[in-house]
Amino acid sequence: MKIFTAAQIQDWDKQTIKQEPIASAVLMERAATACFKWLQKNISLTKHFIVCCGTGNNGGDGLVIARLLHKAKYKVTVYILNSNKQSESCTINLKRLSALKLEVKFIETIKDFPPISKKTIVIDALYGSGLDRPLKNITAGLVNHINEKNSTTISIDIPSGLFADTYSDKYAIIKATHTLSFETSKLAFLLPENAEYTGNVHLIPIGLSKKYYAATHSQFETIDTEMISKIYKPRNDFAHKYTFGHALLYAGSKNMMGAGLLCTKACLRTGTGLATIQVTPGCEGIINTALPEAITTSGTITGDSWLKKTAIAIGPGIENTQKNTQLLKNILTNWNGPLVIDATALSLLVSVITMLPVRKMHPAILTPHTGEFERLFGKTTNDFEKLQLATKKAATLNCYIILKGHYTLITCPDGTHYFNTTGNAGMATAGSGDTLTGIVAGLLAQKYSEKEACILGVHLHGLAGDIAAEKMSQEAMIAGDIIDYLGEGFKKIKGYCKS
């Protein structure tokens, strides 16, 4: 699903109005009606709604919602931030309210702020995604007043004060319980720093132009079932194990063989035909006992280790030593096939990171969490700055960056970005990242492209985690559970292809 900028969202509205054709006020009615239906389905008739409106189009949405709630016998009071400027659609809907016995109050000073109790439902329709400046003065005061009351607050389009696609001033932003947004997600909704403002986001279709959506490029997308169904490759009945590749994993050490085991098992569960794990001498028995399907080796590392391999992953559980730094350097210099770099190998990469751009045919895939990202590329002051830095580094270093988190972000060398929407907090557990590395390596070994392996890999990883959480709870999950439910994840993905 494409993620549009605030400017593109405004253009999308304009093109819809032009192409149907439809009046702006009618499109507003359609959007507000969709929000009203959500409210009617989810909020009790006994609740008192306080609808706080600006005088732009977002305020117009709020006025329509207030009218529809009133007609449905909900108790409604409307508060409007007084302004000399009103959008045409807002003016039209304010006139429509005047014919109803609905209480409308104008806010000019702090004395006019609405009384709010915990039993009150506040509808935030002050400002929409077109906002490009921080809220100040009485508007900021109203937002802080609403936040202080801790009542259920439902924002229309976007929480007032939050910018759709740039860093937001944190002085005055509505802290919504729910956000009812239209058609597609907004970039701000997917970044950790904004989680306290967006609450539960609900994307509501309102019939915006499909032609515009299809024709308009977006730098950002969320991974959806349609995308996954186009990437996934069903198996050929006449295939054999060599058809599905041979992954080589440099993972695990004397005190961290669990990481190597998780990585290798995930790689095999993802479908690679063979998986060899290079282990510290003396640790072969651990793998042979726990995972007899894997091949182990502990000999001297030479280029011969790479013969007939189709993908390499390095990092989970290895030691931070000069020997392993030299190994990584050797791989970057002499291995031309698909490569995943994770965990300890990301720390080793710092000293040889300038070698990444030489990998033209198969850009390396880096899989850092936030701390590893900062060690590699430097600290940032906010998530938008981090996003810009990831974009720059992926392009200049010619690599893919999988920045792990709630909405894991894939940044590609070509400047495109993909946010994953599967997964849950139960996956915040030791070894979860090792399983992701194994999954991505397993897909690369099967000759998925780097971009395909990243997208399918993070989606499958999160999907298996969601199934595990449903079966076991988030709290009880461990990384091995994610691996155990990869099969169920693949079944769901096959279901996408049939639908």
Residue pairs with C-beta under 8 A, 6 or more apart in sequence:
1 184
1 185
1 221
1 222
1 224
2 184
2 213
2 216
2 218
2 220
2 221
3 184
3 185
3 186
3 187
3 190
3 218
3 220
3 221
3 222
3 419
4 12
4 184
4 186
4 216
4 218
5 164
5 165
5 187
6 129
6 130
6 132
6 163
6 164
6 165
8 216
8 218
9 129
9 130
9 164
9 186
10 130
11 212
11 216
12 183
12 208
12 209
12 212
12 213
12 216
13 24
13 27
13 208
15 209
15 211
15 212
16 22
16 27
16 207
16 208
16 209
16 212
17 23
17 24
17 27
19 209
19 211
19 212
20 209
24 57
24 88
24 89
25 60
25 88
25 89
25 92
25 93
27 206
28 57
28 60
28 61
28 64
28 89
28 93
29 64
30 206
30 207
31 61
31 182
31 204
31 206
32 60
32 61
32 62
32 64
32 65
32 68
32 156
33 64
33 68
34 182
34 204
34 205
34 206
35 61
35 65
35 156
35 180
35 204
36 64
36 65
36 68
36 69
36 72
38 180
38 202
38 204
39 65
39 69
39 154
40 72
43 121
45 72
45 73
45 74
47 74
47 75
47 119
47 120
47 121
48 75
48 76
48 77
48 119
48 120
48 121
49 66
49 69
49 74
49 75
49 76
49 77
49 120
49 121
49 122
49 123
50 76
50 77
50 79
50 114
50 116
50 120
50 121
50 122
50 123
51 62
51 63
51 65
51 66
51 69
51 76
51 77
51 78
51 79
51 122
51 123
51 125
52 62
52 79
52 81
52 114
52 122
52 123
52 124
52 125
52 126
52 142
52 146
53 59
53 60
53 62
53 63
53 66
53 78
53 79
53 80
53 81
53 90
53 125
53 126
54 62
54 80
54 81
54 83
54 90
54 125
54 126
54 127
54 160
55 80
55 81
55 83
55 85
55 86
55 87
55 90
56 86
56 87
56 90
56 127
56 128
56 130
57 87
57 89
57 90
57 128
57 130
58 125
58 126
58 127
58 128
58 130
58 156
58 157
58 160
59 80
59 81
59 87
59 90
59 125
59 126
60 87
60 89
60 90
60 92
60 93
61 125
61 128
61 156
61 157
62 78
62 123
62 125
62 156
63 78
63 90
63 93
63 94
63 96
63 97
63 125
64 93
65 123
65 125
65 156
66 76
66 78
66 97
66 102
66 123
67 93
67 96
67 97
67 100
67 102
69 76
70 76
70 100
70 102
71 100
76 102
76 103
77 103
77 104
77 105
77 114
78 97
78 102
78 103
78 104
78 105
79 105
79 106
79 107
79 112
79 113
79 114
80 94
80 104
80 105
80 106
80 107
81 106
81 107
81 126
81 138
81 139
81 142
82 106
82 107
82 108
86 94
94 104
97 104
98 104
105 112
105 114
106 112
107 113
107 138
107 142
108 138
109 138
110 138
110 141
110 145
113 141
113 142
113 145
114 122
116 122
116 145
116 146
116 149
116 151
117 149
117 151
118 149
118 150
118 151
119 151
120 149
120 151
120 152
121 151
121 152
121 153
121 154
122 146
122 149
122 151
122 152
122 153
122 154
123 154
123 156
124 146
124 153
124 154
124 155
124 156
124 159
124 160
124 174
124 176
125 156
126 139
126 142
126 143
126 160
126 174
127 135
127 139
127 158
127 160
127 161
128 156
128 157
128 158
129 157
129 158
129 164
129 186
131 158
131 160
131 161
131 162
131 163
131 164
132 163
134 140
134 161
134 168
134 169
134 171
134 172
135 143
135 160
135 161
135 169
135 171
135 172
135 173
136 172
139 160
139 172
140 161
140 171
140 172
141 172
143 160
143 161
143 172
143 173
143 174
144 172
146 153
146 174
147 153
147 174
147 175
152 177
152 178
153 174
153 175
153 176
153 177
153 178
153 199
154 176
154 177
154 178
154 179
154 180
155 174
155 176
155 178
155 179
155 180
155 198
155 199
156 180
157 179
157 180
157 181
157 182
158 164
158 179
158 181
158 186
158 188
159 173
159 174
159 175
159 176
159 179
159 197
159 198
159 199
160 173
160 174
161 168
161 169
161 171
161 172
161 173
161 174
161 197
162 168
162 173
162 174
162 188
162 194
162 197
162 198
163 188
164 186
164 187
164 188
165 186
165 187
165 188
166 384
167 382
167 383
167 384
167 385
168 188
168 194
173 197
174 197
175 196
175 197
175 199
176 197
176 198
176 199
177 199
177 200
178 199
178 200
178 201
178 202
179 189
179 198
179 199
179 200
179 201
179 202
180 202
180 204
181 189
181 201
181 202
181 203
181 204
182 203
182 204
182 205
182 206
182 208
183 203
183 204
183 205
183 206
183 208
183 213
184 203
184 213
184 222
185 201
185 203
185 222
185 419
187 220
188 194
188 198
189 198
189 201
190 222
190 407
190 409
190 419
191 383
191 384
191 387
191 407
192 383
192 405
192 406
193 382
193 383
194 383
195 406
219 415
219 416
219 417
220 416
220 417
220 418
220 419
221 227
221 416
221 417
221 418
221 419
222 407
222 418
222 419
222 420
222 421
223 418
223 419
223 420
223 421
223 422
223 455
223 458
223 459
224 421
225 496
225 499
226 496
227 455
228 455
228 456
228 459
228 493
228 496
229 493
229 496
229 497
229 499
231 448
231 452
231 455
231 456
232 456
232 493
232 494
232 496
232 497
233 446
233 448
234 494
234 497
235 271
236 243
240 273
241 273
241 274
242 273
242 274
243 273
244 271
244 272
244 273
244 445
244 446
245 272
245 273
245 274
245 310
245 311
245 444
245 445
245 446
245 447
246 272
246 273
246 274
246 275
246 276
246 308
246 309
246 310
246 445
247 267
247 272
247 274
247 275
247 276
247 309
247 310
247 311
247 312
247 313
247 441
247 442
247 444
247 445
248 275
248 276
248 277
248 278
248 305
248 306
248 309
248 311
248 312
248 313
249 260
249 263
249 264
249 267
249 275
249 276
249 277
249 278
249 312
249 313
249 314
249 316
249 438
249 441
250 277
250 278
250 312
250 313
250 314
250 315
250 318
250 324
250 327
250 345
251 259
251 260
251 263
251 264
251 277
251 278
251 313
251 314
251 315
251 316
251 317
251 318
251 434
251 437
252 258
252 259
252 260
252 261
252 263
252 277
252 279
252 280
252 283
252 286
252 287
252 316
252 317
252 318
253 260
253 280
253 283
253 317
253 318
253 319
254 280
254 282
254 283
256 316
256 317
256 318
256 319
257 279
257 283
257 286
257 287
257 317
258 317
258 431
259 316
259 317
259 343
259 431
259 434
260 277
260 279
260 283
260 287
260 316
260 317
260 434
261 286
261 287
261 290
261 291
262 316
262 431
262 434
262 435
262 438
262 479
262 480
262 483
263 277
263 313
263 316
263 317
263 434
263 435
263 437
263 438
263 441
264 275
264 277
264 287
264 291
264 294
264 438
265 291
265 294
265 435
265 438
265 480
265 483
266 434
266 435
266 436
266 437
266 438
266 439
266 442
266 482
266 483
266 486
267 275
267 313
267 438
267 439
267 441
267 442
267 445
268 275
268 291
268 293
268 294
268 438
268 442
269 438
269 439
269 442
269 483
269 486
269 487
270 438
270 439
270 442
270 443
270 446
270 457
270 460
270 486
271 442
271 443
271 446
272 311
272 441
272 442
272 445
272 446
273 445
273 446
274 295
275 293
275 294
275 295
275 442
275 445
276 294
276 295
276 296
276 297
276 309
277 287
277 294
277 295
277 296
277 297
278 297
278 298
278 301
278 305
279 286
279 287
279 296
279 297
279 298
280 298
281 298
282 298
283 298
284 296
284 298
287 294
287 296
288 294
288 296
297 305
301 327
301 330
303 330
303 334
306 312
306 334
306 335
306 337
309 337
309 445
310 337
310 338
310 444
310 445
310 446
310 447
311 337
311 338
311 339
311 340
311 441
311 442
311 444
311 445
312 331
312 335
312 337
312 338
312 339
312 340
312 441
313 339
313 340
313 341
313 342
313 437
313 438
313 440
313 441
314 327
314 328
314 331
314 339
314 340
314 341
314 342
314 345
315 340
315 341
315 342
315 343
315 344
315 345
315 346
315 437
316 342
316 343
316 344
316 433
316 434
316 437
316 438
317 343
317 344
317 434
318 324
318 343
318 344
318 345
319 344
320 344
320 347
320 348
324 344
324 345
324 348
325 348
325 351
325 352
328 341
328 345
328 348
328 349
328 352
329 352
329 355
331 339
332 339
332 352
332 355
332 356
332 358
332 359
332 364
333 355
336 359
336 361
336 362
337 362
338 362
338 365
338 441
338 444
338 445
338 450
338 453
339 359
339 362
339 364
339 365
340 364
340 365
340 367
340 437
340 440
340 441
340 444
341 349
341 364
341 365
341 366
341 367
342 366
342 367
342 368
342 433
342 434
342 436
342 437
343 372
343 433
343 434
343 437
346 366
346 367
346 368
346 372
346 375
346 376
347 372
347 375
349 356
349 366
349 376
350 375
350 376
353 376
353 397
356 363
356 364
356 397
356 398
356 399
357 396
357 397
357 398
359 398
359 399
360 398
362 450
363 398
363 399
363 400
363 413
363 450
364 399
364 400
365 399
365 400
365 402
365 440
365 444
365 450
365 453
365 454
366 376
366 399
366 400
366 401
366 402
367 402
367 404
367 433
367 436
367 437
367 440
368 376
368 401
368 402
368 403
368 404
369 403
369 404
369 405
369 433
370 403
370 404
370 405
373 386
373 390
373 401
373 403
374 380
376 393
377 389
377 390
377 393
378 389
380 386
380 389
386 403
387 409
387 411
387 417
390 401
390 403
390 409
390 411
391 411
391 415
391 417
393 399
393 401
393 411
394 400
394 401
394 411
394 412
394 413
394 415
395 413
395 414
395 415
398 413
399 413
400 410
400 411
400 412
400 413
400 450
400 451
400 454
401 409
401 410
401 411
402 408
402 409
402 410
402 436
402 440
402 454
402 457
402 458
403 409
403 410
403 411
404 433
404 436
406 423
406 425
407 419
407 420
407 421
408 419
408 420
408 423
408 458
408 462
409 417
409 418
409 419
409 420
410 417
410 418
410 419
410 420
410 451
410 454
410 455
410 458
411 417
412 418
412 451
412 454
418 454
418 455
420 458
420 459
420 462
421 462
422 458
422 459
422 461
422 462
422 463
422 465
422 466
423 458
423 461
423 462
423 463
423 465
423 466
424 462
424 465
424 466
424 469
424 474
425 474
426 465
426 468
426 469
426 472
426 473
426 474
426 475
426 476
426 477
427 461
427 462
427 465
427 469
427 477
427 482
429 477
429 478
429 479
430 478
430 479
431 478
431 479
431 480
432 465
432 479
432 482
434 479
435 461
435 479
435 482
435 483
436 457
436 458
436 461
439 457
439 460
439 461
439 486
440 453
440 454
440 457
443 452
443 453
443 456
443 457
444 450
444 453
448 456
456 493
459 493
460 486
460 489
460 490
460 493
461 482
463 489
463 492
463 493
464 482
464 483
464 485
464 486
464 488
464 489
465 477
465 482
465 485
467 485
467 488
467 489
467 492
468 477
468 481
468 482
468 484
468 485
469 477
471 485
472 481
